């Protein structure tokens, strides 16, 4: 009985090792586990379990072979698993079956395709090295809502950002409002360096109406005066904090999968 128990634990440990490197939804992880148990049980009728597992190879190798059959199946992977897998293999291109206006609801793409061309994510929700979509997240992102190291959109957040309405980042430029370490806008700018056509507030600020550490315009609207009075003692810290926040958001697409994977102890996100 003790030997039987030892063998069962050995097999389960091996299967857990395989599952640890899978990026699939729970339902499909369970199917893989059941298939492995069946295969090992059948093979162990002809040779010892130790030899069966040795012949199968390292759990990571088995997981990689299994993922090759699922790597383009978004519905079986799920959103976070697909992002984590794309970061793991670096060359990935997976789309959801659901579409809106001919665009996939979700498109996650990283690295290069078989022809050596860079994969570009294009979808309603696009995630990748280069992402184009309604909601775009990537090193370079273009969308209605864009988050990335370099981001351009109606609402843009990241390290270097250009926004039609709002831009948040270490360096931010927009038509309406910009917030960041260096902020440039046609309407309102707030930052360590704030330049705007109408309103600007920051350590160094210039606009039609401005308040800065080195002076202010001849006329300052009451709402600006009230806002600055509330922020005066923490204005620079606030601007730097927003810059860091913008930079952090720009790194979300590449850092989040790793953080989630670490939290799961290296296992696929369930």
DRENTORLO-455286 format. One record per residue (C-alpha): residue number from 1; residue in three letters; x, y, z. Coordinates in steps of 0.02 Angstrom, whole numbers, plus 50000, padded with zeros to 5 digits. Layout:
REM residues N
<NUM; 'ala'; <X; Y; Z>>
...
This chain:
REM residues 270
<1; 'unk'; <50000; 50000; 50000>>
<2; 'unk'; <50142; 50119; 50042>>
<3; 'unk'; <50222; 50088; 49872>>
<4; 'unk'; <50056; 50119; 49784>>
<5; 'unk'; <50036; 50282; 49878>>
<6; 'unk'; <50214; 50333; 49834>>
<7; 'unk'; <50182; 50301; 49650>>
<8; 'unk'; <50020; 50401; 49652>>
<9; 'unk'; <50105; 50549; 49735>>
<10; 'unk'; <50249; 50539; 49610>>
<11; 'unk'; <50127; 50542; 49464>>
<12; 'unk'; <50027; 50687; 49537>>
<13; 'unk'; <50187; 50785; 49569>>
<14; 'unk'; <50235; 50761; 49386>>
<15; 'unk'; <50063; 50816; 49326>>
<16; 'unk'; <50069; 50971; 49436>>
<17; 'unk'; <50236; 51010; 49358>>
<18; 'unk'; <50155; 51006; 49186>>
<19; 'unk'; <50006; 51110; 49241>>
<20; 'unk'; <50123; 51240; 49315>>
<21; 'unk'; <50179; 51286; 49140>>
<22; 'unk'; <50009; 51286; 49055>>
<23; 'unk'; <49916; 51446; 49012>>
<24; 'unk'; <49740; 51377; 49000>>
<25; 'unk'; <49573; 51398; 49085>>
<26; 'unk'; <49534; 51279; 49229>>
<27; 'unk'; <49420; 51169; 49124>>
<28; 'unk'; <49558; 51130; 49000>>
<29; 'unk'; <49690; 51111; 49134>>
<30; 'unk'; <49582; 50976; 49213>>
<31; 'unk'; <49563; 50890; 49045>>
<32; 'unk'; <49751; 50890; 49020>>
<33; 'unk'; <49776; 50818; 49195>>
<34; 'unk'; <49649; 50679; 49163>>
<35; 'unk'; <49728; 50638; 48995>>
<36; 'unk'; <49901; 50628; 49073>>
<37; 'unk'; <49838; 50513; 49212>>
<38; 'unk'; <49759; 50398; 49084>>
<39; 'unk'; <49914; 50396; 48975>>
<40; 'unk'; <50030; 50361; 49123>>
<41; 'unk'; <49916; 50225; 49193>>
<42; 'unk'; <49909; 50137; 49024>>
<43; 'unk'; <50097; 50150; 48993>>
<44; 'unk'; <50139; 50091; 49170>>
<45; 'unk'; <50058; 49923; 49134>>
<46; 'unk'; <50208; 49882; 49024>>
<47; 'unk'; <50349; 49965; 49123>>
<48; 'unk'; <50379; 50048; 49293>>
<49; 'unk'; <50308; 50221; 49319>>
<50; 'unk'; <50482; 50294; 49346>>
<51; 'unk'; <50531; 50239; 49171>>
<52; 'unk'; <50368; 50301; 49095>>
<53; 'unk'; <50394; 50476; 49165>>
<54; 'unk'; <50576; 50475; 49114>>
<55; 'unk'; <50528; 50430; 48935>>
<56; 'unk'; <50397; 50569; 48933>>
<57; 'unk'; <50528; 50699; 48979>>
<58; 'unk'; <50530; 50855; 49086>>
<59; 'unk'; <50358; 50925; 49133>>
<60; 'unk'; <50405; 51091; 49053>>
<61; 'unk'; <50435; 51003; 48887>>
<62; 'unk'; <50266; 50915; 48896>>
<63; 'unk'; <50182; 51081; 48938>>
<64; 'unk'; <50266; 51166; 48789>>
<65; 'unk'; <50205; 51029; 48672>>
<66; 'unk'; <50029; 51042; 48741>>
<67; 'unk'; <50028; 51232; 48724>>
<68; 'unk'; <50075; 51217; 48540>>
<69; 'unk'; <49901; 51145; 48510>>
<70; 'unk'; <49817; 51287; 48606>>
<71; 'unk'; <49925; 51438; 48566>>
<72; 'unk'; <49803; 51514; 48441>>
<73; 'unk'; <49645; 51464; 48536>>
<74; 'unk'; <49599; 51619; 48635>>
<75; 'unk'; <49435; 51545; 48701>>
<76; 'unk'; <49529; 51404; 48789>>
<77; 'unk'; <49666; 51516; 48856>>
<78; 'unk'; <49572; 51670; 48916>>
<79; 'unk'; <49630; 51851; 48923>>
<80; 'unk'; <49761; 51851; 49061>>
<81; 'unk'; <49829; 51679; 49014>>
<82; 'unk'; <49847; 51735; 48833>>
<83; 'unk'; <49945; 51890; 48888>>
<84; 'unk'; <50056; 51788; 49003>>
<85; 'unk'; <50088; 51658; 48867>>
<86; 'unk'; <50130; 51794; 48741>>
<87; 'unk'; <50260; 51863; 48861>>
<88; 'unk'; <50326; 51688; 48895>>
<89; 'unk'; <50355; 51635; 48714>>
<90; 'unk'; <50381; 51811; 48643>>
<91; 'unk'; <50318; 51760; 48471>>
<92; 'unk'; <50129; 51747; 48488>>
<93; 'unk'; <49974; 51794; 48389>>
<94; 'unk'; <49805; 51747; 48462>>
<95; 'unk'; <49632; 51818; 48425>>
<96; 'unk'; <49460; 51792; 48498>>
<97; 'unk'; <49329; 51714; 48384>>
<98; 'unk'; <49208; 51854; 48429>>
<99; 'unk'; <49219; 52005; 48314>>
<100; 'unk'; <49149; 52181; 48309>>
<101; 'unk'; <49145; 52266; 48139>>
<102; 'unk'; <49268; 52142; 48067>>
<103; 'unk'; <49393; 52169; 48209>>
<104; 'unk'; <49423; 52033; 48339>>
<105; 'unk'; <49355; 52077; 48510>>
<106; 'unk'; <49527; 52035; 48582>>
<107; 'unk'; <49693; 52022; 48488>>
<108; 'unk'; <49855; 51985; 48580>>
<109; 'unk'; <50014; 51985; 48477>>
<110; 'unk'; <50199; 51993; 48519>>
<111; 'unk'; <50364; 51958; 48431>>
<112; 'unk'; <50373; 51905; 48248>>
<113; 'unk'; <50279; 51789; 48132>>
<114; 'unk'; <50351; 51647; 48027>>
<115; 'unk'; <50394; 51769; 47888>>
<116; 'unk'; <50499; 51875; 48006>>
<117; 'unk'; <50372; 52017; 48008>>
<118; 'unk'; <50326; 52097; 48174>>
<119; 'unk'; <50158; 52043; 48244>>
<120; 'unk'; <50041; 52191; 48269>>
<121; 'unk'; <49890; 52177; 48382>>
<122; 'unk'; <49733; 52251; 48303>>
<123; 'unk'; <49567; 52231; 48392>>
<124; 'unk'; <49435; 52311; 48499>>
<125; 'unk'; <49550; 52264; 48643>>
<126; 'unk'; <49728; 52253; 48577>>
<127; 'unk'; <49879; 52200; 48680>>
<128; 'unk'; <50054; 52181; 48611>>
<129; 'unk'; <50222; 52256; 48570>>
<130; 'unk'; <50127; 52366; 48447>>
<131; 'unk'; <49941; 52381; 48484>>
<132; 'unk'; <49804; 52468; 48384>>
<133; 'unk'; <49624; 52464; 48446>>
<134; 'unk'; <49484; 52546; 48542>>
<135; 'unk'; <49577; 52497; 48701>>
<136; 'unk'; <49761; 52475; 48660>>
<137; 'unk'; <49897; 52418; 48780>>
<138; 'unk'; <50076; 52393; 48726>>
<139; 'unk'; <50251; 52461; 48710>>
<140; 'unk'; <50181; 52567; 48568>>
<141; 'unk'; <49992; 52590; 48576>>
<142; 'unk'; <49866; 52686; 48472>>
<143; 'unk'; <49682; 52687; 48519>>
<144; 'unk'; <49534; 52779; 48590>>
<145; 'unk'; <49606; 52730; 48760>>
<146; 'unk'; <49792; 52699; 48743>>
<147; 'unk'; <49910; 52636; 48878>>
<148; 'unk'; <50093; 52607; 48841>>
<149; 'unk'; <50271; 52666; 48845>>
<150; 'unk'; <50227; 52767; 48689>>
<151; 'unk'; <50041; 52800; 48684>>
<152; 'unk'; <49928; 52901; 48570>>
<153; 'unk'; <49740; 52911; 48585>>
<154; 'unk'; <49588; 53008; 48638>>
<155; 'unk'; <49638; 52963; 48816>>
<156; 'unk'; <49822; 52917; 48831>>
<157; 'unk'; <49927; 52860; 48977>>
<158; 'unk'; <50107; 52803; 48984>>
<159; 'unk'; <50285; 52864; 48979>>
<160; 'unk'; <50272; 52973; 48822>>
<161; 'unk'; <50092; 53011; 48778>>
<162; 'unk'; <49991; 53110; 48653>>
<163; 'unk'; <49805; 53127; 48688>>
<164; 'unk'; <49665; 53211; 48594>>
<165; 'unk'; <49571; 53247; 48755>>
<166; 'unk'; <49681; 53193; 48902>>
<167; 'unk'; <49862; 53139; 48914>>
<168; 'unk'; <49944; 53072; 49073>>
<169; 'unk'; <50128; 53029; 49074>>
<170; 'unk'; <50308; 53072; 49113>>
<171; 'unk'; <50295; 53181; 48957>>
<172; 'unk'; <50118; 53219; 48900>>
<173; 'unk'; <50043; 53321; 48759>>
<174; 'unk'; <49859; 53347; 48720>>
<175; 'unk'; <49731; 53464; 48645>>
<176; 'unk'; <49624; 53479; 48802>>
<177; 'unk'; <49718; 53427; 48961>>
<178; 'unk'; <49892; 53359; 49001>>
<179; 'unk'; <49962; 53302; 49167>>
<180; 'unk'; <50141; 53242; 49193>>
<181; 'unk'; <50320; 53285; 49229>>
<182; 'unk'; <50323; 53386; 49068>>
<183; 'unk'; <50147; 53433; 49011>>
<184; 'unk'; <50100; 53526; 48853>>
<185; 'unk'; <49920; 53564; 48805>>
<186; 'unk'; <49810; 53679; 48707>>
<187; 'unk'; <49691; 53692; 48855>>
<188; 'unk'; <49756; 53644; 49028>>
<189; 'unk'; <49929; 53583; 49083>>
<190; 'unk'; <49988; 53529; 49254>>
<191; 'unk'; <50164; 53468; 49290>>
<192; 'unk'; <50341; 53508; 49342>>
<193; 'unk'; <50351; 53590; 49171>>
<194; 'unk'; <50180; 53649; 49114>>
<195; 'unk'; <50152; 53739; 48950>>
<196; 'unk'; <49977; 53776; 48884>>
<197; 'unk'; <49879; 53894; 48775>>
<198; 'unk'; <49752; 53936; 48911>>
<199; 'unk'; <49789; 53869; 49087>>
<200; 'unk'; <49949; 53803; 49164>>
<201; 'unk'; <50002; 53758; 49340>>
<202; 'unk'; <50168; 53686; 49397>>
<203; 'unk'; <50345; 53718; 49454>>
<204; 'unk'; <50377; 53809; 49290>>
<205; 'unk'; <50215; 53859; 49204>>
<206; 'unk'; <50173; 53968; 49056>>
<207; 'unk'; <50003; 54001; 48976>>
<208; 'unk'; <49877; 54140; 48956>>
<209; 'unk'; <49833; 54108; 49137>>
<210; 'unk'; <49968; 54023; 49240>>
<211; 'unk'; <50030; 53994; 49416>>
<212; 'unk'; <50207; 53931; 49442>>
<213; 'unk'; <50344; 53927; 49571>>
<214; 'unk'; <50427; 54075; 49483>>
<215; 'unk'; <50277; 54187; 49458>>
<216; 'unk'; <50102; 54197; 49390>>
<217; 'unk'; <50002; 54286; 49257>>
<218; 'unk'; <49930; 54459; 49289>>
<219; 'unk'; <49755; 54385; 49299>>
<220; 'unk'; <49721; 54215; 49379>>
<221; 'unk'; <49546; 54137; 49378>>
<222; 'unk'; <49472; 54107; 49550>>
<223; 'unk'; <49458; 53918; 49523>>
<224; 'unk'; <49644; 53908; 49482>>
<225; 'unk'; <49689; 54008; 49636>>
<226; 'unk'; <49581; 53897; 49745>>
<227; 'unk'; <49654; 53738; 49671>>
<228; 'unk'; <49833; 53796; 49688>>
<229; 'unk'; <49807; 53849; 49868>>
<230; 'unk'; <49751; 53673; 49906>>
<231; 'unk'; <49900; 53596; 49816>>
<232; 'unk'; <50034; 53725; 49846>>
<233; 'unk'; <50131; 53630; 49978>>
<234; 'unk'; <50127; 53469; 49877>>
<235; 'unk'; <50118; 53530; 49697>>
<236; 'unk'; <50288; 53465; 49640>>
<237; 'unk'; <50265; 53299; 49730>>
<238; 'unk'; <50093; 53282; 49651>>
<239; 'unk'; <50161; 53314; 49477>>
<240; 'unk'; <50304; 53190; 49500>>
<241; 'unk'; <50184; 53061; 49569>>
<242; 'unk'; <50073; 53078; 49417>>
<243; 'unk'; <50225; 53059; 49305>>
<244; 'unk'; <50273; 52898; 49394>>
<245; 'unk'; <50094; 52838; 49380>>
<246; 'unk'; <50094; 52870; 49194>>
<247; 'unk'; <50259; 52777; 49174>>
<248; 'unk'; <50193; 52632; 49278>>
<249; 'unk'; <50036; 52620; 49171>>
<250; 'unk'; <50147; 52618; 49018>>
<251; 'unk'; <50234; 52463; 49086>>
<252; 'unk'; <50072; 52373; 49135>>
<253; 'unk'; <50058; 52267; 48975>>
<254; 'unk'; <50230; 52191; 48998>>
<255; 'unk'; <50244; 52184; 49188>>
<256; 'unk'; <50070; 52127; 49241>>
<257; 'unk'; <50082; 51949; 49171>>
<258; 'unk'; <50247; 51920; 49262>>
<259; 'unk'; <50177; 51985; 49426>>
<260; 'unk'; <50024; 51875; 49411>>
<261; 'unk'; <50130; 51724; 49368>>
<262; 'unk'; <50241; 51754; 49519>>
<263; 'unk'; <50088; 51769; 49629>>
<264; 'unk'; <50029; 51601; 49566>>
<265; 'unk'; <50197; 51525; 49605>>
<266; 'unk'; <50244; 51511; 49422>>
<267; 'unk'; <50080; 51428; 49371>>
<268; 'unk'; <49968; 51479; 49229>>
<269; 'unk'; <49837; 51610; 49277>>
<270; 'unk'; <49674; 51526; 49314>>
